[in-house]
Amino acid sequence: MNGKNNLDEDLKNHIEQFNPNKVNNKLLFHKFIMINEILDKRNKKQNPEMKSITKGQGRLIGFLKRKDGFSTKELSEILNISVTSLNETLNKLEQQNFIRKVPSSKDKRILLVELTEEGRDIEFKNHEDIDIFDALSEEEKENLNEYLNRLTVALHNKFKEENPEKYEKIIKNRKEIFEKYFKGYKPHEEWAGLFNCDKK
């Protein structure tokens, strides 16, 4: 019991340390980082079976769960990572028997990446702390959602201003990939609007 009290007191002192009378950018940024670290640690504790899978591997498995049967070259283009990095991830997943590489029926020289039964059985559980937003009223949730949208757009605009050519290249590349591999896919209007960085 004393241990819990000490932990509560330490947390209280830590929060008070970063709660000056005036809210500033440094304080808000620190709190974003702190919340992210806490959630990340709790997620790993709540899902011990995921400890052997890195974020990059999890991202790839999650993508293949939606659609597999791509070549390494295609996956590299879709996920925007180098073939070398992708092959490292694929080799590790193959060693764990989560994916397999099968020859294409059109060209036996091309290997297509597919999930194995073990790979399909991997369950990405919803974060158990998703209910933390219950601490907010419906109005506060709406406000928070709007603030997060504005921050996301601000980050996109910042990247666009810092390197407009690279930004436009990425946007063009994303559109071409969706058209090439996911024709007919229509992103949610609100989501698409969020990433319209011309939006003020």
C-alpha positions as CSV (number, residue, x, y, z in Angstrom):
1,M,0.0,0.0,0.0
2,N,2.8,2.3,0.9
3,G,4.4,1.6,-2.5
4,K,1.3,2.7,-4.3
5,N,1.1,5.9,-2.2
6,N,4.7,6.7,-2.9
7,L,4.0,6.1,-6.7
8,D,1.0,8.4,-6.6
9,E,3.0,11.1,-4.7
10,D,5.9,10.8,-7.2
11,L,3.5,11.1,-10.1
12,K,1.8,14.1,-8.5
13,N,5.2,15.8,-7.9
14,H,6.2,15.1,-11.5
15,I,3.1,16.6,-12.9
16,E,3.3,19.6,-10.7
17,Q,6.9,20.2,-11.8
18,F,5.7,20.6,-15.4
19,N,2.6,22.7,-14.5
20,P,3.8,26.3,-14.5
21,N,1.3,29.1,-14.1
22,K,1.6,29.9,-17.8
23,V,1.0,27.2,-20.4
24,N,3.7,27.2,-23.1
25,N,4.8,25.1,-26.1
26,K,7.5,23.3,-24.2
27,L,5.1,22.2,-21.5
28,L,2.5,20.9,-24.1
29,F,5.1,19.1,-26.1
30,H,6.5,17.4,-23.0
31,K,3.0,16.2,-22.1
32,F,2.5,14.8,-25.6
33,I,5.7,12.8,-25.3
34,M,4.9,11.7,-21.7
35,I,1.5,10.4,-22.6
36,N,2.9,8.6,-25.6
37,E,5.6,6.9,-23.6
38,I,3.1,5.8,-20.9
39,L,0.7,4.4,-23.4
40,D,3.5,2.6,-25.3
41,K,4.7,0.9,-22.1
42,R,1.2,-0.1,-21.0
43,N,0.4,-1.5,-24.5
44,K,3.5,-3.8,-24.4
45,K,2.6,-4.9,-20.9
46,Q,-1.0,-5.6,-21.9
47,N,0.0,-7.5,-25.1
48,P,3.1,-9.6,-24.1
49,E,2.8,-11.7,-27.3
50,M,3.7,-8.6,-29.4
51,K,7.1,-8.1,-27.7
52,S,8.8,-10.2,-30.3
53,I,7.3,-8.1,-33.1
54,T,8.8,-4.7,-33.8
55,K,6.7,-1.7,-34.9
56,G,7.9,-2.1,-38.5
57,Q,7.1,-5.8,-38.6
58,G,3.6,-5.1,-37.1
59,R,3.0,-2.4,-39.7
60,L,3.8,-4.8,-42.5
61,I,1.7,-7.7,-41.0
62,G,-1.2,-5.2,-40.5
63,F,-0.9,-4.2,-44.2
64,L,-0.7,-7.8,-45.4
65,K,-3.8,-8.7,-43.4
66,R,-5.7,-6.2,-45.6
67,K,-4.2,-7.4,-48.8
68,D,-1.2,-9.7,-49.6
69,G,0.3,-11.2,-52.7
70,F,2.6,-8.3,-53.5
71,S,6.1,-8.6,-54.8
72,T,9.0,-7.2,-52.7
73,K,9.4,-4.4,-55.2
74,E,5.7,-3.5,-55.0
75,L,5.7,-3.6,-51.2
76,S,8.8,-1.3,-51.2
77,E,7.0,1.2,-53.4
78,I,3.7,1.0,-51.4
79,L,5.3,1.3,-48.0
80,N,7.9,3.8,-49.1
81,I,10.9,2.0,-47.7
82,S,14.0,0.7,-49.4
83,V,14.1,-2.9,-50.7
84,T,17.1,-3.6,-48.4
85,S,15.2,-2.6,-45.3
86,L,12.1,-4.4,-46.4
87,N,14.0,-7.6,-47.1
88,E,15.5,-7.5,-43.6
89,T,12.0,-7.2,-42.1
90,L,10.6,-9.9,-44.4
91,N,13.4,-12.3,-43.6
92,K,12.8,-12.0,-39.8
93,L,9.0,-12.5,-40.3
94,E,9.8,-15.5,-42.5
95,Q,12.0,-17.0,-39.8
96,Q,9.1,-16.6,-37.4
97,N,6.9,-18.4,-39.9
98,F,4.6,-15.3,-40.2
99,I,5.0,-14.9,-44.0
100,R,6.1,-17.0,-47.0
101,K,7.3,-16.1,-50.4
102,V,5.6,-17.9,-53.3
103,P,6.5,-17.8,-57.1
104,S,4.1,-15.7,-59.2
105,S,1.9,-17.6,-61.5
106,K,2.7,-15.1,-64.2
107,D,6.5,-15.0,-63.7
108,K,8.2,-17.7,-61.6
109,R,11.2,-15.5,-61.1
110,I,9.0,-13.1,-59.1
111,L,8.3,-14.0,-55.5
112,L,5.1,-12.8,-53.9
113,V,4.7,-12.2,-50.2
114,E,1.8,-13.9,-48.4
115,L,0.8,-14.3,-44.8
116,T,0.9,-17.8,-43.3
117,E,-1.8,-19.1,-41.0
118,E,0.4,-18.1,-38.0
119,G,0.6,-14.6,-39.5
120,R,-3.1,-14.3,-40.0
121,D,-3.7,-15.5,-36.5
122,I,-1.8,-12.6,-35.0
123,E,-4.3,-10.4,-33.3
124,F,-3.8,-6.7,-33.0
125,K,-5.9,-5.9,-29.9
126,N,-7.5,-2.6,-29.3
127,H,-5.5,-0.5,-26.8
128,E,-7.1,-1.2,-23.4
129,D,-6.5,2.4,-22.4
130,I,-8.8,3.7,-25.2
131,D,-11.3,4.6,-22.4
132,I,-9.0,7.3,-21.1
133,F,-11.1,9.7,-23.3
134,D,-14.0,9.0,-21.0
135,A,-12.4,11.5,-18.7
136,L,-13.6,14.2,-21.2
137,S,-17.1,15.4,-21.8
138,E,-18.5,15.0,-25.4
139,E,-17.9,18.7,-26.0
140,E,-14.3,18.3,-24.8
141,K,-13.8,15.3,-27.1
142,E,-15.1,17.4,-30.1
143,N,-12.7,20.2,-29.1
144,L,-9.7,17.8,-28.7
145,N,-10.5,16.3,-32.1
146,E,-10.5,19.7,-33.7
147,Y,-7.2,20.6,-32.0
148,L,-5.5,17.4,-33.1
149,N,-6.7,18.0,-36.7
150,R,-5.2,21.5,-36.6
151,L,-1.9,20.2,-35.2
152,T,-1.8,17.5,-37.9
153,V,-2.4,20.0,-40.7
154,A,0.2,22.3,-39.1
155,L,2.8,19.6,-39.2
156,H,2.0,18.8,-42.9
157,N,2.2,22.5,-43.8
158,K,5.5,22.8,-41.9
159,F,7.0,19.9,-43.9
160,K,5.5,21.4,-47.1
161,E,7.2,24.8,-46.4
162,E,10.5,23.2,-45.5
163,N,10.8,21.0,-48.5
164,P,8.0,21.7,-51.1
165,E,9.5,19.6,-53.8
166,K,9.8,16.6,-51.6
167,Y,6.4,17.1,-50.2
168,E,4.7,17.3,-53.6
169,K,6.7,14.3,-54.8
170,I,5.4,12.3,-51.8
171,I,1.8,13.4,-52.4
172,K,2.0,12.6,-56.1
173,N,3.6,9.2,-55.3
174,R,0.8,8.3,-52.8
175,K,-1.9,9.2,-55.4
176,E,-0.1,7.1,-58.1
177,I,0.2,4.1,-55.7
178,F,-3.5,4.2,-54.7
179,E,-4.5,4.4,-58.4
180,K,-2.1,1.6,-59.4
181,Y,-2.6,-0.9,-56.5
182,F,-5.9,0.1,-54.9
183,K,-8.1,1.4,-57.7
184,G,-11.6,2.2,-56.6
185,Y,-10.4,3.0,-53.0
186,K,-12.2,6.1,-51.7
187,P,-10.8,7.6,-48.5
188,H,-13.2,9.0,-46.0
189,E,-14.0,12.6,-46.9
190,E,-13.1,13.9,-43.5
191,W,-9.8,12.1,-43.5
192,A,-9.0,13.3,-47.0
193,G,-9.9,16.8,-46.0
194,L,-7.6,16.6,-43.0
195,F,-4.6,16.0,-45.2
196,N,-5.4,18.8,-47.6
197,C,-2.6,21.0,-46.5
198,D,-3.9,23.9,-48.5
199,K,-6.7,24.1,-45.9
200,K,-6.3,27.1,-43.6
